[in-house]
């Protein structure tokens, strides 16, 4: 299905005021696995903190800035890690854990959560690609596109030695766990990540565009699991997964989002 067709569908399905679907767009957040669930914080809305709001003309009171911040949610790192890129004696690219015995993550677990992509799949031959596997999942029952972007409103004293990959896809028909993907440009510099660091932002495109977004904790239901099983891992078999959106929409259950009861 062409991307333009999907965008047209979203624009055409704008709800009338007072009808179901009006008001804030509810986005469900959940984890795809329970293991280590306490490490993963619910995404937070980006907000300027510890800033001077006393002056009427302060940037912290600018409506455009406030509106921009309100539409982005930050996903933070659950791990501490200090990595270095190298090649072994056979020239094979490897990751070295520079934290050594002081690393809070056991080596076996580190290899499970951070992966070096096959060298043949790098965009540039001298820029390694890393992927951090995360269990974050966003779902909704309204037409919504989600964009995953670099955390450009968070200041880092020591910046990442490369680029954070972004992406955009419709979460109402293509729910998929997120990952942090990184292109290592300055391979002579170490990659250091601390627990609580901003890994990336997510932003949600709604119809109409000025609708507010509400993040709620969602339940992992049998219907959601069954639907995700149908679309999971298809990237291993086809190159253009967007071409499967129309078929996925046909098989989508009427409801994916069930709020978690506490």
HELIX and SHEET records of a PDB file:
HELIX    1   1 UNK A    3  UNK A   12  1                                  10    
HELIX    2   2 UNK A   37  UNK A   39  5                                   3    
HELIX    3   3 UNK A   59  UNK A   61  5                                   3    
HELIX    4   4 UNK A   63  UNK A   70  1                                   8    
HELIX    5   5 UNK A  100  UNK A  102  5                                   3    
HELIX    6   6 UNK A  107  UNK A  113  1                                   7    
HELIX    7   7 UNK A  119  UNK A  121  5                                   3    
HELIX    8   8 UNK A  222  UNK A  231  1                                  10    
HELIX    9   9 UNK A  234  UNK A  236  5                                   3    
HELIX   10  10 UNK A  241  UNK A  244  5                                   4    
HELIX   11  11 UNK A  245  UNK A  251  1                                   7    
SHEET    1   A 3 UNK A 136  UNK A 139  0                                        
SHEET    2   A 3 UNK A  25  UNK A  31 -1                                        
SHEET    3   A 3 UNK A 213  UNK A 217  1                                        
SHEET    1   B 5 UNK A  44  UNK A  45  0                                        
SHEET    2   B 5 UNK A  72  UNK A  76 -1                                        
SHEET    3   B 5 UNK A 198  UNK A 205 -1                                        
SHEET    4   B 5 UNK A 145  UNK A 149 -1                                        
SHEET    5   B 5 UNK A 167  UNK A 170 -1                                        
SHEET    1   C 3 UNK A  93  UNK A  97  0                                        
SHEET    2   C 3 UNK A  81  UNK A  87 -1                                        
SHEET    3   C 3 UNK A 191  UNK A 193 -1                                        
SHEET    1   D 4 UNK A 114  UNK A 116  0                                        
SHEET    2   D 4 UNK A 128  UNK A 133 -1                                        
SHEET    3   D 4 UNK A 179  UNK A 184 -1                                        
SHEET    4   D 4 UNK A 162  UNK A 164 -1                                        
END                                                                             
